[in-house]
């Protein structure tokens, strides 16, 4: 989270994901498998002037070989919550699921919990 998604240091992504497309399964239908698929998606967003930006990480929890990260940032120029679930094998991420949800203005909230009220 700190190095790649928040820090943007893509030169170190090989530390976290294998270099063959078969090494990384992506369950987001908008992104192809492998590092190449991830690179194409991130480049397209940046070129459209809508980069995916992770501003803050609120929680990282893991059990077995699964790790869930709950973060906050910008996607498609909107304030969002990122929930990323990773499956890890032999010290590298091999599978990824995610959900991205818009965070409405506080004036529209139905309660005070927000997306990160578990802290």
TADA-V85113 format. One record per backbone hydrogen bond with DSSP energy under -1.0 kcal/mol. CO is the residue of the C=O (numbers start at 1). NH is the residue of the N-H. E is the energy in kcal/mol with one decimal. If there is no record, write none. Layout:
# TADA-V85113
co-><CO	CO>
nh-><NH	NH>
e-><E	E>
This chain:
# TADA-V85113
co-><1	2	3	4	8	9	10	12	13	13	16	20	21	24	25	28	34	35	36	37	38	39	40	41	42	43	44	45	46	53	56	59	61	63	65	66	67	68	69	70	70	71	72	72	73	74	75	78	79	80	81	82	83	84	85	86	87	87	89	92	94	95	96	97	99	101	105	106	116>
nh-><6	7	9	8	10	12	13	15	16	17	93	23	24	34	96	31	38	39	40	41	42	43	44	45	46	47	48	50	49	74	72	70	68	66	88	63	86	61	84	58	59	82	55	56	80	53	78	75	103	73	101	71	99	69	97	67	94	95	92	89	25	87	27	85	83	81	108	109	119>
e-><-3.0	-1.5	-2.5	-1.3	-1.7	-1.7	-1.5	-2.0	-1.8	-2.0	-3.6	-2.2	-1.1	-2.2	-1.9	-2.0	-2.0	-2.7	-2.3	-2.1	-2.5	-2.4	-2.3	-2.0	-2.2	-2.8	-1.5	-2.8	-1.6	-2.5	-2.8	-2.9	-3.3	-2.1	-3.2	-2.4	-3.1	-2.4	-2.6	-3.0	-1.4	-2.5	-2.2	-2.0	-2.7	-2.7	-1.4	-2.1	-3.1	-2.2	-2.3	-2.9	-2.0	-2.9	-2.6	-2.5	-3.1	-1.3	-1.7	-2.7	-2.6	-2.3	-2.7	-3.0	-2.6	-2.8	-2.6	-1.4	-1.3>
